[in-house]
Amino acid sequence: MADTTKYAPIGSSASNNNLNLPTDLKTLFSLLKTRRTVAFAYAFTIFFVAITVFLAFSPSQNASSPWFTNIFSSSSSSDSNKSHLSSVFSYFFNTTSPSSSDNNNNNNPFYPPDPLPNTTSTSRSTNATSQPPTTTLVTNTTTVKVKQESDAANHTSKTNNDETATNLTSNAVSAPAPAASHVLVGTLDQNQSPSSSPPVKGNYSVKGVVSGNYTASLAKKQSNNNAKDQGNDELMESLAKCDFFHGEWVKDDSYPLYKPGSCSLIDEQFNCIGNGRPDKDYQKYKWKPQKCTLPRLDAHRMLDLLRGKRLVFVGDSLNRNMWESMICILRNAVKDKKKVYEVNGRSHFRGEASYSFIFKDYDFTVELFVSPFLVQEWEVPDKNGMKKETLRLDLVGRSSDQYKDADIIVFNTGHWWTHDKTAKGKDYYQEGSHVYNELNVLEAFRRAITTWSRWVDANINPSKSIVFFRGYSASHFSGGQWNSGGACDSETVPIDNEKYLTEYPPKMRVLEKVLKNMKTHVSYLNITRMTDFRKDGHPSIYRKQNLSPEERKSPLRYQDCSHWCLPGVPDAWNEILYAELLVRQYKNKQQQKKA
């Protein structure tokens, strides 16, 4: 017993305990490690399930749940067997290389697209939910063809795309409805402008739009617009340099500008078809200048050009011819014809000093002031106490104050200077109280036109009013004059050889000299030569329906070879007037750009 005690190791009990301590510690740590692992596993599972539920049913429209969109998708794609976990993992931990990221972005409808060049406009609407502020980018562009992408490039189905687009739109405060069937939809950070979107290399798909096709289509449209503008500028430049009055008449079956019988406002005197004229080819000619092409008179554009203005014709019955032509052309383009009417309700336009047609929807008037000489017709007592007619060469027409503020004024005179009284010039021309016993008609014309020109310079404001002077319209009496059996009823085609044209009227040379010396710019519509070709365009015997007893006895003796049938030659005068106004408008815009 003693020996046993003696040789027993001191503290043998403690020693044994010490020998078991490492084993115990290992056992303890193993137990703790197992519990920690289980706890971590439970915590991670609970956390993952919570995140999963949150993301699966979260209404957020950002790119927070790309996986779950696929989970709840009703259709499958060719990539449906791929691991969804990798998608979620890559979402939380960015492990993709730049190149792979770029490729993935091509198929990700949530990736903010590059700002596309030349987009017409963009509207931004902020997210109304409690999620981080986002903006929906919707481009107001025209419809573009959708390029179908390969199944391998699209892991998101069409249904998914539609649902995504619907959700994106539903969270916006306001999103303007696009005009096209496809829109470009993306998200932008509130602090991020559209131009600062992350760059995306290569093509990308955004709600049925492929960037390559979209950009190409938009570029093509822009190119077409530029080409159109350039073409319009080239047309205007060519018109600005063109002599409108040196050319020829060409057959054009698209004419006339309005159908015969469609304009009830045409006087019987000009209504040749209504008066029984059988041939109609005279209506199908267009005036073609040698060095340019006149644009066809677009009545709708002309209505807009005249909006809020006064267009006034002043002169003789040939200007009445042009005035009625303009009214018929414009009225033909107005939807409600009842809103085009003569201010005093007149339907016949001979015998009064003035007429005015109102185009109510466009707030403008087309007016006529009868002044065949542009100076005043007068009366003085003769030796027998009777009144004698004279022409005051020193006084402008009585109605001049009524039209001096008009926006566009077209003057003319000429035909009345060929009558017996004016041609002979005996005891007819007057200045002041003096009546000339005899005065050459050409000199009388010069004095009258000079009086008119001085009135224009003194009364017309060139910054407000545009002034035109329409030249002499050729007559075609054969075998006599208007009052001596002259005729043109057998003419059905224009003159086709210039050598048969008449000499340029000396009175028009006088007019040109006067116009050159004026302070106010007056555009000269020199229609003399172009009308000289048209011996076929006069009413001739088709000037009225009801003939007098004397006219019935010899109908061929009473013909009108001075005025023009409508539709007909005066429509071409108005096309030239239209071209002049377009050129003037173009020049004004060019000056404004330079300024």
Disulfide bonds with the S-S distance in Angstrom:
Cys242-Cys292 2.08
Cys263-Cys328 2.01
Cys272-Cys565 1.94
Cys488-Cys561 2.12
